[in-house]
Amino acid sequence: MKRPMLVSLTIGAGLIAGCASSPIAEACREPNVALGVAGALAGGLVGSQIGAGLGRDLAIAAGAGTGAVLGSRVNCK
């Protein structure tokens, strides 16, 4: 798979993960979309510094997904 397409899919998956329903999501009715996007970008950037090849691609995906979820929940109590 080409890298630009993989990065686009990773960011999209991270954004969707930020909308996932869970007990935490129920407690936080309005996730912060802007911080979710920023978290996905930052997580993907950090993941791109790890490993090489498929390992790097997986680190980017994990970083983007984690960053999106954490970023969207910053203002939740």
Phi and psi restraints in degrees (value plus and minus 20) as a CYANA .aco file:
   2 LYS   PHI     -92.4   -52.4
   2 LYS   PSI     124.1   164.1
   3 ARG   PHI     -79.7   -39.7
   3 ARG   PSI     -64.9   -24.9
   4 PRO   PHI     -79.6   -39.6
   4 PRO   PSI     -57.7   -17.7
   5 MET   PHI     -88.2   -48.2
   5 MET   PSI     -59.7   -19.7
   6 LEU   PHI     -83.7   -43.7
   6 LEU   PSI     -62.1   -22.1
   7 VAL   PHI     -83.9   -43.9
   7 VAL   PSI     -62.7   -22.7
   8 SER   PHI     -82.9   -42.9
   8 SER   PSI     -63.0   -23.0
   9 LEU   PHI     -85.2   -45.2
   9 LEU   PSI     -57.9   -17.9
  10 THR   PHI     -84.3   -44.3
  10 THR   PSI     -65.8   -25.8
  11 ILE   PHI     -84.2   -44.2
  11 ILE   PSI     -61.8   -21.8
  12 GLY   PHI     -81.5   -41.5
  12 GLY   PSI     -62.6   -22.6
  13 ALA   PHI     -84.2   -44.2
  13 ALA   PSI     -58.3   -18.3
  14 GLY   PHI     -84.7   -44.7
  14 GLY   PSI     -59.6   -19.6
  15 LEU   PHI     -87.6   -47.6
  15 LEU   PSI     -58.4   -18.4
  16 ILE   PHI     -87.9   -47.9
  16 ILE   PSI     -59.1   -19.1
  17 ALA   PHI     -81.5   -41.5
  17 ALA   PSI     -51.2   -11.2
  18 GLY   PHI     -87.8   -47.8
  18 GLY   PSI     -36.2     3.8
  19 CYS   PHI    -121.3   -81.3
  19 CYS   PSI     -16.5    23.5
  20 ALA   PHI     -82.2   -42.2
  20 ALA   PSI     124.5   164.5
  21 SER   PHI    -109.5   -69.5
  21 SER   PSI     110.4   150.4
  22 SER   PHI    -175.7  -135.7
  22 SER   PSI     152.7   192.7
  23 PRO   PHI     -76.5   -36.5
  23 PRO   PSI     -55.2   -15.2
  24 ILE   PHI     -87.4   -47.4
  24 ILE   PSI     -60.1   -20.1
  25 ALA   PHI     -84.5   -44.5
  25 ALA   PSI     -54.2   -14.2
  26 GLU   PHI     -86.6   -46.6
  26 GLU   PSI     -54.2   -14.2
  27 ALA   PHI     -94.2   -54.2
  27 ALA   PSI     -42.5    -2.5
  28 CYS   PHI    -138.7   -98.7
  28 CYS   PSI      75.2   115.2
  29 ARG   PHI     -91.8   -51.8
  29 ARG   PSI     -47.1    -7.1
  30 GLU   PHI    -144.0  -104.0
  30 GLU   PSI      64.3   104.3
  31 PRO   PHI     -84.0   -44.0
  31 PRO   PSI     128.9   168.9
  32 ASN   PHI    -104.5   -64.5
  32 ASN   PSI      83.2   123.2
  33 VAL   PHI     -86.8   -46.8
  33 VAL   PSI     -62.5   -22.5
  34 ALA   PHI     -81.7   -41.7
  34 ALA   PSI     -64.0   -24.0
  35 LEU   PHI     -91.9   -51.9
  35 LEU   PSI     -47.0    -7.0
  36 GLY   PHI     -84.7   -44.7
  36 GLY   PSI     -63.6   -23.6
  37 VAL   PHI     -86.0   -46.0
  37 VAL   PSI     -64.0   -24.0
  38 ALA   PHI     -82.5   -42.5
  38 ALA   PSI     -60.4   -20.4
  39 GLY   PHI     -84.2   -44.2
  39 GLY   PSI     -59.8   -19.8
  40 ALA   PHI     -83.8   -43.8
  40 ALA   PSI     -62.9   -22.9
  41 LEU   PHI     -85.7   -45.7
  41 LEU   PSI     -64.3   -24.3
  42 ALA   PHI     -85.4   -45.4
  42 ALA   PSI     -62.7   -22.7
  43 GLY   PHI     -83.4   -43.4
  43 GLY   PSI     -60.8   -20.8
  44 GLY   PHI     -84.5   -44.5
  44 GLY   PSI     -57.9   -17.9
  45 LEU   PHI     -84.9   -44.9
  45 LEU   PSI     -64.9   -24.9
  46 VAL   PHI     -84.1   -44.1
  46 VAL   PSI     -63.1   -23.1
  47 GLY   PHI     -81.9   -41.9
  47 GLY   PSI     -50.8   -10.8
  48 SER   PHI     -90.5   -50.5
  48 SER   PSI     -32.4     7.6
  49 GLN   PHI    -108.7   -68.7
  49 GLN   PSI     -23.2    16.8
  50 ILE   PHI    -127.6   -87.6
  50 ILE   PSI     113.8   153.8
  51 GLY   PHI      44.6    84.6
  51 GLY   PSI    -180.1  -140.1
  52 ALA   PHI    -172.2  -132.2
  52 ALA   PSI     137.8   177.8
  53 GLY   PHI      42.1    82.1
  53 GLY   PSI    -153.3  -113.3
  54 LEU   PHI     -83.3   -43.3
  54 LEU   PSI     -56.5   -16.5
  55 GLY   PHI     -80.5   -40.5
  55 GLY   PSI     -60.2   -20.2
  56 ARG   PHI     -86.4   -46.4
  56 ARG   PSI     -62.3   -22.3
  57 ASP   PHI     -81.3   -41.3
  57 ASP   PSI     -61.5   -21.5
  58 LEU   PHI     -87.1   -47.1
  58 LEU   PSI     -58.2   -18.2
  59 ALA   PHI     -85.2   -45.2
  59 ALA   PSI     -58.2   -18.2
  60 ILE   PHI     -83.7   -43.7
  60 ILE   PSI     -65.1   -25.1
  61 ALA   PHI     -82.8   -42.8
  61 ALA   PSI     -65.8   -25.8
  62 ALA   PHI     -85.3   -45.3
  62 ALA   PSI     -62.0   -22.0
  63 GLY   PHI     -84.5   -44.5
  63 GLY   PSI     -62.9   -22.9
  64 ALA   PHI     -86.7   -46.7
  64 ALA   PSI     -63.2   -23.2
  65 GLY   PHI     -84.4   -44.4
  65 GLY   PSI     -66.1   -26.1
  66 THR   PHI     -84.5   -44.5
  66 THR   PSI     -64.3   -24.3
  67 GLY   PHI     -81.4   -41.4
  67 GLY   PSI     -59.4   -19.4
  68 ALA   PHI     -84.7   -44.7
  68 ALA   PSI     -64.8   -24.8
  69 VAL   PHI     -86.2   -46.2
  69 VAL   PSI     -67.8   -27.8
  70 LEU   PHI     -85.8   -45.8
  70 LEU   PSI     -62.0   -22.0
  71 GLY   PHI     -84.1   -44.1
  71 GLY   PSI     -58.1   -18.1
  72 SER   PHI     -93.0   -53.0
  72 SER   PSI     -34.7     5.3
  73 ARG   PHI    -126.9   -86.9
  73 ARG   PSI      -8.4    31.6
  74 VAL   PHI     -77.0   -37.0
  74 VAL   PSI     -62.3   -22.3
  75 ASN   PHI    -110.0   -70.0
  75 ASN   PSI     -15.9    24.1
  76 CYS   PHI     -99.0   -59.0
  76 CYS   PSI     128.2   168.2
